[in-house]
Amino acid sequence: MKENTAYTLQSNWPKIGHGIGLRSDHWTVIQETRPAIDWLEVVSENHMDTEGRALTILEDLRRDYPICCHGVSMNIGSTDPVNKDYLKELKKLIHRIEPPIVSDHLCWTGVDGANSHDLLPLPQTKEVIDHVVNKVHQVQDFLQRRILLENASTYVAFEHSTLPEWEFISEIAKRSGCGILLDLNNVYVNSFNHKFDPKQYIQFLDPECVGQYHLAGHIEKEDFLFDTHSREVKEEVWDLYRLACRRFDHVPTLIEWDADIPPLEKLLDESQKAKEIEHEQAQLVLA
């Protein structure tokens, strides 16, 4: 297995500020008003292999905003081989809108060619690290760029996992040359569901590996937390964001909201809050 590809030499991730997820509910108002937002993120699969309105809107908006691609179907952890047809369509989208960041999830989504349409957890072992690193190399070589992998929210764990989540994702990033999309809501959800200290997660990560944040809301079930992207960011997650801002340098921050989507102004308010927190924490570091 090859290690230390050319991608690992590119240690700087783009510093593009604060963005929101672009969803169809807000297409018209964003097109018409061009709000003051640093960047937008789209779900890659919604704009691949299409020549319809969704792609036309992206080509219009990219004149004023950087647009990042965030996928849900790369299936990087599956035992299935890398899906070259999928990567060809993703590469076409990348060439078309020139995203500063391309990302997906550290998980598996299907096997034997079937898509579960869910982000399923991986055993956290050295063998799985070897497997994922090999597939990340294939993806990055095909796309000719580094990608970010996001820590997913999980509700079950494997008894034979030998590594904590933060060591697992860190080792994959360092060996493959990819970066980490650090979803702070998922860190908090998993810390509650699996009983670990979320601050330890953040303190362990290498700052050079973290290329983007996601912030979102979750709901409380009877004995676990459920990542829904249907609420404002919880105060406990804002606290983790404060810690992350002190540890990592001006990482691009995205507000995700995918269910019970509110008016655009609510997302912009959340994004503004993130911007203010980042500024406050930067001042504390300098003091």
Salt bridges, closest charged atoms under 4 A:
GLU3 OE2 - ARG175 NH2 3.07
ASP38 OD2 - LYS275 NZ 3.84
GLU41 OE1 - HIS214 NE2 2.92
GLU51 OE2 - ARG96 NH1 3.02
GLU59 OE2 - ARG96 NE 2.53
ASP60 OD1 - ARG34 NH2 3.05
ASP60 OD1 - ARG63 NH2 2.69
ASP64 OD2 - ARG34 NE 2.60
GLU89 OE1 - LYS92 NZ 3.51
GLU98 OE1 - ARG62 NH2 2.63
ASP104 OD1 - HIS105 ND1 3.70
ASP130 OD1 - ARG175 NH2 2.87
ASP141 OD2 - LYS2 NZ 2.32
GLU150 OE1 - HIS70 NE2 2.97
GLU150 OE1 - HIS105 NE2 3.16
GLU150 OE1 - HIS214 ND1 3.42
ASP183 OD2 - HIS214 ND1 3.86
ASP227 OD1 - HIS229 NE2 3.32
GLU232 OE1 - LYS266 NZ 3.73
GLU235 OE2 - ARG242 NH1 3.01
GLU235 OE1 - LYS273 NZ 3.80
ASP239 OD1 - ARG242 NH1 2.84
ASP249 OD1 - HIS250 NE2 3.76
GLU256 OE1 - HIS214 ND1 3.12
GLU256 OE1 - HIS229 NE2 3.34
ASP258 OD1 - ARG23 NE 2.46
ASP258 OD2 - HIS229 ND1 2.65
ASP260 OD2 - ARG231 NH1 3.61
GLU278 OE1 - HIS18 NE2 2.93
GLU278 OE2 - HIS250 ND1 3.56
